[in-house]
Amino acid sequence: MTEKERVKRAILMDGPDCVPLFLFNKDIEQSDIVILEVVKHFMGEKRDYSEWGFQWERYDDTMGQPKGSIIKTWDDLEKLKIPDPFDTRRFAGVKDAMLKYGEKYYLASLALTGFTVMTFLRGFSDILVDIYIDREKVDKLADIVFGFEEKIIGQLREYGFDGVAFFDDWGTQGNLIISPQLWREFFKPRYKKQFDLTHSCGLDVYFHSCGYIKEIIPDLIEVGVDILNISQPNLYDIKELGKEFGGKVCFCCPVSYQTTSITGTREDIYSDIALLFENLGCYNGGLIGYVEEYKSIGLSDENYRHCVEGFRSLKYK
């Protein structure tokens, strides 16, 4: 079974030989999934500029935060320089990467998407206020950002990709950033349009969100998410998550970066992985293991290895 076939079978719950593993930023040659960036949010010698025009500010090895918003007042929206979605340089390294890594499952990464990009352009607090008091302007910005992404999505199939990766953080540690009702009113139709386009191009939808987003998981499934990457499984009751949504979407999960993978023992890590497998991956598929090298927040080489080996040990009979 090739890596690509293993991932597709896990998504379709059609009997992969084992749980696929997504190694995000280390040991990529050993990963079943390879992600290639097609939106350039980390450009320049210091990787400190986005093609949208904002500059990253970092105090450590993490992604950082934009160094001020681009749209300081809504008058600036008219001057916003929208990146060229048809600039073929964004695909310059794709062919060579696919030749290098072989028969993998390839995700086209839009890097940071949708609402997250909107907050970076306008400012997080400002966009949350404006969506209530200046909806027309927020609507126009959303059309620009989501429209830019859609133009890129339409080009991906010809480059040999299998899926599209959206990264849009919607959760705090205990709730959504905005009310579920507002999310459904304003953002859900936009995601449906993007995901319908993705599927019409023969591609799968991979959706990442940090934080606790349980209230909108049914909506994400409804509008077409194929792989749901919840990056903080410690925020959820995994047994409950499996009962409600197992078999309805393929989950992609790490060992929690806030708890077990950082401070846990090998036994703790294997126990968390078993919990994910028994509740989310017990549907003849339905689970992809995720491991990211995270020394910046305290992940040791030893625990990184335990995470990889733990997921690799999960076999289907």
Backbone torsions as a table, in degrees:
resi	resn	phi	psi	omega
1	MET	NA	125.2	178.6
2	THR	-73.8	164.8	177.7
3	GLU	-59.9	-42.7	-179.9
4	LYS	-61.5	-45.4	-179.6
5	GLU	-64.0	-38.8	178.8
6	ARG	-60.0	-44.5	-179.3
7	VAL	-67.1	-45.7	-179.6
8	LYS	-60.4	-40.3	179.9
9	ARG	-68.4	-34.5	176.8
10	ALA	-65.9	-41.6	179.4
11	ILE	-64.1	-44.3	-176.9
12	LEU	-82.5	-7.9	-175.7
13	MET	56.7	54.2	-174.5
14	ASP	-123.5	33.7	170.1
15	GLY	77.9	61.1	170.1
16	PRO	-67.5	159.4	179.2
17	ASP	-72.9	-27.3	178.5
18	CYS	-156.0	173.3	178.2
19	VAL	-72.4	124.1	177.5
20	PRO	-63.5	155.5	-179.5
21	LEU	-124.6	130.4	178.0
22	PHE	-108.9	104.0	175.8
23	LEU	-94.9	109.1	-165.1
24	PHE	-74.7	-44.4	-170.7
25	ASN	-140.6	15.9	177.6
26	LYS	-153.9	147.0	178.9
27	ASP	55.5	41.2	-173.6
28	ILE	-61.1	-31.7	-179.5
29	GLU	-64.3	-18.7	178.8
30	GLN	-95.0	-2.4	-176.5
31	SER	-84.2	147.6	173.1
32	ASP	-78.9	-24.5	-179.4
33	ILE	-117.0	135.7	173.2
34	VAL	-119.9	129.4	-179.2
35	ILE	-108.4	130.5	-177.6
36	LEU	-122.9	126.7	-175.1
37	GLU	-77.6	127.8	177.0
38	VAL	-117.9	-4.0	168.4
39	VAL	-114.8	128.0	-169.5
40	LYS	-95.2	85.9	178.0
41	HIS	-89.4	-9.9	-175.8
42	PHE	-132.4	83.1	-173.7
43	MET	-111.4	165.9	175.0
44	GLY	87.9	170.9	-176.1
45	GLU	-57.3	-39.3	-179.7
46	LYS	-99.2	10.0	-177.9
47	ARG	51.2	41.7	-171.7
48	ASP	-113.3	12.3	177.5
49	TYR	-129.5	143.6	171.5
50	SER	-98.6	151.2	177.0
51	GLU	-66.2	-11.9	173.5
52	TRP	-77.2	-13.1	174.2
53	GLY	109.6	-11.1	179.6
54	PHE	-88.1	157.5	-177.8
55	GLN	-108.0	138.3	177.9
56	TRP	-82.5	142.3	174.0
57	GLU	-118.4	124.2	-176.1
58	ARG	-127.8	145.2	174.1
59	TYR	-117.9	-0.7	178.5
60	ASP	-154.7	-156.9	-176.7
61	ASP	-91.5	7.4	178.1
62	THR	-80.7	179.7	-175.7
63	MET	-63.0	-35.9	-178.1
64	GLY	88.8	-165.8	-179.5
65	GLN	-134.9	153.1	176.4
66	PRO	-60.4	142.1	-179.1
67	LYS	-87.9	68.8	-178.1
68	GLY	94.2	151.6	-178.0
69	SER	-83.6	159.2	176.9
70	ILE	-86.6	-40.9	-178.1
71	ILE	-96.6	84.0	-177.2
72	LYS	-74.4	-35.4	168.4
73	THR	-131.0	162.4	-176.4
74	TRP	-67.9	-14.1	173.2
75	ASP	-63.4	-28.2	-179.4
76	ASP	-71.0	-16.6	-179.7
77	LEU	-61.2	-35.7	-179.8
78	GLU	-67.4	-21.7	-178.7
79	LYS	-99.4	0.0	-177.7
80	LEU	-61.6	127.7	178.3
81	LYS	-89.0	107.7	-177.7
82	ILE	-83.1	129.1	178.7
83	PRO	-60.3	155.8	179.7
84	ASP	-83.0	109.3	-178.9
85	PRO	-67.9	-18.4	-176.6
86	PHE	-99.6	11.5	175.7
87	ASP	-68.8	110.4	-173.9
88	THR	-67.6	-12.4	178.9
89	ARG	-64.2	-22.6	179.5
90	ARG	-67.0	-18.0	179.8
91	PHE	-106.3	11.7	-171.0
92	ALA	-59.1	-37.1	-175.6
93	GLY	-98.0	3.5	-172.5
94	VAL	-65.8	-49.6	-176.6
95	LYS	-60.5	-45.4	-179.6
96	ASP	-64.2	-38.9	179.6
97	ALA	-64.6	-40.7	-179.8
98	MET	-69.3	-33.8	174.5
99	LEU	-67.7	-37.1	-179.0
100	LYS	-67.5	-45.5	-171.7
101	TYR	-93.9	-16.2	173.5
102	GLY	78.6	-145.8	-168.7
103	GLU	-79.9	63.8	176.1
104	LYS	-98.1	175.6	170.0
105	TYR	-94.8	120.8	-172.1
106	TYR	-105.7	123.9	175.4
107	LEU	-101.9	130.9	171.3
108	ALA	-87.7	115.5	-177.3
109	SER	-88.8	120.1	169.8
110	LEU	-83.7	7.9	179.5
111	ALA	57.7	-117.7	179.3
112	LEU	-91.3	135.1	-169.1
113	THR	-132.9	169.4	167.6
114	GLY	48.9	-123.6	-177.5
115	PHE	-56.8	-40.7	-179.2
116	THR	-59.3	-45.6	178.2
117	VAL	-63.9	-39.5	177.7
118	MET	-58.9	-41.9	179.1
119	THR	-67.4	-33.4	178.9
120	PHE	-70.0	-34.0	-178.7
121	LEU	-78.1	-40.4	-175.4
122	ARG	-100.6	-26.6	-173.2
123	GLY	107.3	135.7	-172.3
124	PHE	-61.0	-52.8	-178.0
125	SER	-64.1	-41.8	-178.2
126	ASP	-62.0	-42.1	-177.2
127	ILE	-67.6	-33.6	179.3
128	LEU	-68.1	-35.0	176.5
129	VAL	-73.7	-45.5	-174.5
130	ASP	-63.8	-29.3	-178.2
131	ILE	-66.2	-18.0	175.6
132	TYR	-96.0	-38.5	-171.1
133	ILE	-106.4	-13.0	-179.0
134	ASP	-143.2	54.2	-173.1
135	ARG	-57.2	-35.1	-178.0
136	GLU	-60.5	-42.4	-179.9
137	LYS	-69.9	-41.7	178.7
138	VAL	-63.8	-38.5	177.8
139	ASP	-60.8	-41.3	-179.7
140	LYS	-67.1	-41.6	177.9
141	LEU	-64.3	-42.2	178.7
142	ALA	-61.2	-41.4	177.5
143	ASP	-59.1	-39.4	-179.8
144	ILE	-66.2	-50.4	-174.6
145	VAL	-69.2	-50.6	-179.8
146	PHE	-66.1	-36.0	178.6
147	GLY	-65.1	-40.7	176.2
148	PHE	-58.2	-46.1	-179.3
149	GLU	-64.3	-39.0	-179.4
150	GLU	-64.6	-35.6	178.3
151	LYS	-65.7	-34.2	177.0
152	ILE	-72.9	-43.0	179.7
153	ILE	-54.2	-40.6	-177.9
154	GLY	-63.4	-15.4	-178.0
155	GLN	-98.4	-9.7	-163.4
156	LEU	-74.3	-36.4	-174.3
157	ARG	-58.2	-38.3	-176.7
158	GLU	-66.7	-16.5	179.5
159	TYR	-93.6	0.1	174.1
160	GLY	92.1	16.1	179.0
161	PHE	-76.1	157.3	178.2
162	ASP	-106.5	-25.6	-178.1
163	GLY	-154.7	169.3	179.4
164	VAL	-119.9	131.3	-179.1
165	ALA	-102.7	118.9	176.0
166	PHE	-104.7	136.3	-179.9
167	PHE	-126.2	103.1	-175.2
168	ASP	-142.3	106.1	-175.4
169	ASP	-79.9	123.2	-176.5
170	TRP	-118.3	-7.7	-172.7
171	GLY	-113.3	146.0	161.9
172	THR	-87.4	-166.9	179.3
173	GLN	-73.6	-14.0	-178.1
174	GLY	-138.2	-9.5	-175.8
175	ASN	-153.9	175.5	171.0
176	LEU	-73.8	156.5	177.7
177	ILE	-67.4	-37.5	175.7
178	ILE	-122.2	171.4	-178.6
179	SER	-66.7	147.5	176.8
180	PRO	-57.3	-35.0	-179.2
181	GLN	-64.1	-44.1	179.1
182	LEU	-67.4	-40.1	177.8
183	TRP	-58.3	-45.5	-178.2
184	ARG	-67.7	-34.8	-178.9
185	GLU	-72.0	-45.2	-170.4
186	PHE	-97.4	-41.9	-170.4
187	PHE	-101.2	-34.3	-176.5
188	LYS	-55.6	-45.4	178.6
189	PRO	-62.4	-31.9	179.7
190	ARG	-69.9	-40.4	176.3
191	TYR	-65.2	-41.7	179.5
192	LYS	-58.1	-42.7	178.6
193	LYS	-61.5	-45.0	179.7
194	GLN	-64.7	-44.2	-175.3
195	PHE	-72.5	-34.6	174.0
196	ASP	-62.0	-41.9	177.1
197	LEU	-62.4	-44.9	179.2
198	THR	-57.3	-47.7	-179.8
199	HIS	-66.9	-34.8	179.1
200	SER	-66.3	-22.2	176.8
201	CYS	-89.1	4.1	178.6
202	GLY	78.8	22.9	-175.8
203	LEU	-115.5	152.7	176.8
204	ASP	-87.4	157.3	177.5
205	VAL	-104.4	118.9	173.1
206	TYR	-107.7	123.1	-176.5
207	PHE	-125.2	121.7	178.1
208	HIS	-104.1	137.7	169.7
209	SER	-149.6	126.8	171.2
210	CYS	-77.3	162.3	175.9
211	GLY	84.4	-174.3	-175.1
212	TYR	-95.2	112.0	-174.2
213	ILE	-125.3	23.7	-173.0
214	LYS	-54.7	-36.2	-175.8
215	GLU	-61.8	-27.4	-178.0
216	ILE	-107.7	5.0	177.0
217	ILE	-59.4	-42.9	176.8
218	PRO	-59.5	-35.5	179.5
219	ASP	-68.8	-42.0	179.2
220	LEU	-63.2	-39.6	175.9
221	ILE	-64.2	-43.6	-178.4
222	GLU	-60.0	-40.0	-176.6
223	VAL	-88.5	0.4	167.1
224	GLY	117.4	15.9	176.0
225	VAL	-67.9	129.7	178.5
226	ASP	-96.3	-39.6	178.8
227	ILE	-125.0	120.8	-179.6
228	LEU	-108.8	112.2	-179.7
229	ASN	-93.7	100.5	172.4
230	ILE	-96.4	115.0	-170.4
231	SER	-86.5	-6.1	180.0
232	GLN	-131.0	71.3	-178.2
233	PRO	-61.6	-20.4	178.6
234	ASN	-64.7	-17.0	179.6
235	LEU	-80.0	-11.0	-173.8
236	TYR	-112.7	156.2	165.0
237	ASP	-85.0	103.4	-171.2
238	ILE	-64.1	-36.2	178.3
239	LYS	-63.9	-42.9	178.3
240	GLU	-65.5	-40.7	178.7
241	LEU	-59.9	-42.5	179.1
242	GLY	-64.9	-40.7	-179.8
243	LYS	-64.6	-38.8	-175.5
244	GLU	-82.8	-38.2	-169.5
245	PHE	-127.1	-7.2	178.6
246	GLY	-60.1	137.9	-178.5
247	GLY	83.0	-7.3	-179.8
248	LYS	-103.6	-20.4	178.5
249	VAL	-153.3	151.1	176.0
250	CYS	-86.5	119.3	178.9
251	PHE	-85.2	143.1	172.9
252	CYS	-121.7	114.0	-170.3
253	CYS	-134.9	142.2	168.8
254	PRO	-92.5	173.1	159.5
255	VAL	-75.5	131.8	-167.7
256	SER	-51.1	130.4	178.2
257	TYR	-78.4	-13.7	180.0
258	GLN	-88.2	-19.8	-174.0
259	THR	-133.6	-92.6	-164.0
260	THR	-59.7	-45.3	-175.0
261	SER	-67.2	-22.9	-179.1
262	ILE	-88.9	-47.6	-171.4
263	THR	-110.9	-6.5	-174.2
264	GLY	-81.8	163.5	173.4
265	THR	-86.4	174.6	175.6
266	ARG	-57.0	-42.3	-179.0
267	GLU	-64.2	-39.6	177.9
268	ASP	-62.6	-44.5	-179.1
269	ILE	-62.9	-46.9	179.9
270	TYR	-64.4	-34.4	178.1
271	SER	-65.4	-43.9	177.7
272	ASP	-64.0	-40.1	178.9
273	ILE	-64.5	-41.5	178.4
274	ALA	-62.3	-38.3	178.3
275	LEU	-62.2	-43.1	177.7
276	LEU	-63.0	-44.5	-176.8
277	PHE	-65.9	-44.4	-175.4
278	GLU	-69.9	-22.7	-175.4
279	ASN	-112.6	-27.7	-178.3
280	LEU	-111.2	-28.6	-175.4
281	GLY	-103.7	15.6	-174.3
282	CYS	-95.2	21.8	-175.9
283	TYR	-113.6	41.0	-176.4
284	ASN	60.1	34.0	-173.5
285	GLY	136.0	-156.1	174.8
286	GLY	95.7	1.5	179.5
287	LEU	-141.8	136.0	170.1
288	ILE	-123.1	128.3	176.4
289	GLY	-79.0	144.2	-176.7
290	TYR	-129.1	129.8	176.6
291	VAL	-135.3	129.6	178.3
292	GLU	-125.5	135.8	175.8
293	GLU	-70.3	119.3	-171.6
294	TYR	-135.1	52.3	177.8
295	LYS	-59.7	-30.1	-176.6
296	SER	-61.1	-23.7	177.6
297	ILE	-116.1	17.0	169.5
298	GLY	102.9	11.3	178.0
299	LEU	-76.3	119.0	-179.2
300	SER	-79.3	159.9	176.2
301	ASP	-59.7	-37.9	-178.7
302	GLU	-64.6	-45.7	-179.7
303	ASN	-72.4	-31.4	172.3
304	TYR	-57.5	-47.6	-179.3
305	ARG	-63.5	-40.8	178.4
306	HIS	-61.7	-39.4	178.4
307	CYS	-62.8	-46.5	179.6
308	VAL	-61.2	-50.0	-176.6
309	GLU	-66.5	-34.5	179.1
310	GLY	-64.2	-46.1	177.8
311	PHE	-67.8	-37.3	-178.4
312	ARG	-67.2	-19.1	-178.2
313	SER	-80.5	-8.6	-174.9
314	LEU	-83.8	107.3	-177.8
315	LYS	-115.4	148.5	171.9
316	TYR	-96.8	140.2	-178.1
317	LYS	-76.9	NA	NA
